Amino acid sequence: MQRRVFIKYTSLGVASSVIAACTQNTSDTSSPGKQQPNNINFGKLEKTYLTLGYVGLTDAAPLIIAKEKGFFSRYGLTVGFSRKASWQDIEDGLIGGRLDGAQALYGMPMQAQLRSNAAPMVALMTFNLNGSAIALSQKVWEAGIRPYFYYTNFQEFADSYRNYIRGLGQPPNFATEAKASMDTYLYRYWLAAMGIDPDNEVKLTEIPPQQLIFKLQAGNISGYCVGEPWNQDAVLKKAGFVASTSRDIWRGHPGKVLATMQAWIKDNPTTARALVAALIEACQYCDRAENRTEVVQILSQSQYLNLNPDAIAPALSGKYSYSQLDGNNNLISIPDFEIFHFQETNYLKKPDTANYPWRSHAVWLLTQMIRWNQIEQKEYPKDADEILNKIYPVEIYEEVAKALKLELPKDKMKKEAATAFIDKREFDPSQPVAYLNQFELRASRTQLFALRTYE
């Protein structure tokens, strides 16, 4: 195995000291219907107190920062949080009406709307791009497997890892946070790109994010794919190492979304716009380099992630550690490890932002759900554009973005270059069926998906 010399990107700067206000709770109360800042007024709010749900991950930052830094209150909203142990709790809270909105898995609204007992859940904006990783156990390290960038190329890593998997004699146990997670589909994509069948050569199980580290330490699982800070927590505790980040699999993939129910939007259209505006501003705040040390300190507090700041900081500082099992930090500079609003990269250019609810992202996810028989639809639906319009509407986001003087993309769909994916396979969202039929490894190798393209 030849270790490759990797390129050190210019890292994001972070403040040298923690801003004093980060240890204080910014007041999040205001009188109902308060005039929004910058002369933005969407109208009288139908509801001024909201209960929002989240799971303890770094990509909950927009919600937490919107409260702590007063963005909610600036738009006349008072917010109470309901921290949930699992994504099923988030889904149940939204559908049951106990939550007004929530940080949610990118695929949760789609799966909710496409199953037999359909629920009209929608996603109003995206919280982040990238931000996750695949952690493997100490036992895998001891077997000789290393982070992918140690190898000359991905194919060399794939050969080593595939041989390791098949040499075990039985499928190893791997975990993801939930079936609807983008991380689950990226993990499947990663395995399949190496020629490993995720349905037959590994045992995939769902475990809530905060429990993953304990399962890894106990030897119950060989690895997991999840958002930060749980991969860095495994590195710090020397329970495992990071084999690959999610941006290595798809650079610029969507992470979490703001989800709510269609009935809630109908009853609270002005409040929905105020909520989106506050969260866009919070995402902008999270992405400013000078704020990231403060964001880390806020997230680490006991009422939020309740975790060592050292486990949270790498994803936000751009100084990411793949392993400490050899006694070194193995740091690599990844300034775009997690993007909350905008950072210019080879896959994100102005006026595109991370928060825009790209229709093309939804098309990609739908192709993968069909590829792995994860939904009842066995072929790409003829009315896919209508379906996705309901699940990932853009109207509210676009209206709010214009009010905030944000330039909008010229199109809801964008091609993803071959260089964005680990298998160097281009994604053209206008040709979803042709894209699907490229994959030899899928739930049914002989299946050909019905022809259908966007007009």
WOMOWO-V622621 format. One line per field, one symbol per residue. phi: phi as a letter, one per 30 degrees, with the letter a starting at -180 (. if undefined). psi: psi as a letter, one per 40 degrees, with the letter a starting at -180 (. if undefined). A space follows every 50 residues. Layout:
phi->???
psi->???
This chain:
phi->.cdddcdddddddbddbddeddccddeccadeieeddhidbdjdddbccb cccacdbeddeeddddddciddddciccbccbdcdbddddddddddidcd aadbdedddddddcddcebddbccacdacijbacccdedddddjdbeddd cdaddddeddddddedddjbdddbbbdadddedddddddddddcicddcb cbccbcbeedcdddddddidbdlabaddcddddddddhdabcdacddddb djddccbdcacedddddbddddddddddddddddddddedcdddeedddd dddcdhbeeddceedcdicccdabdcicdhdbdbdcebccbabdbdcbbd cdbddddedddddeddddddechcbddcbdddcedddddddbdcddeddd ddddicdcedbdcbdcdeddcdchcdccddbddddeddddcaebdcdcce dabdd
psi->hhhihihhihihiiieihhdeeeihhhfiiiieihiiffhheahhdhehi hhiiigideeddddddddeeddddeehhhiihhididddddddddeeehd iihiideddddddeidgihgiihdihdiiaeiihhiidddddeehiided ididdddddddddddeeddihihiiididehddddddddddddeehheed eihhihhideeddddddeedieiihiiieeddddddefeaihdiideddh heiiciihiaiddddddfddddddddddddddddddehdeedddddddde idebdfihdddddddddeghhdieeeeidfiihgdfdhhdchhhaeehii eiidehghdddddddddddddefeidheihidfddddddddgiedddddd dddefhhiieieiiihidedidefhihheegdddddedhdhidhdehhii hhii.
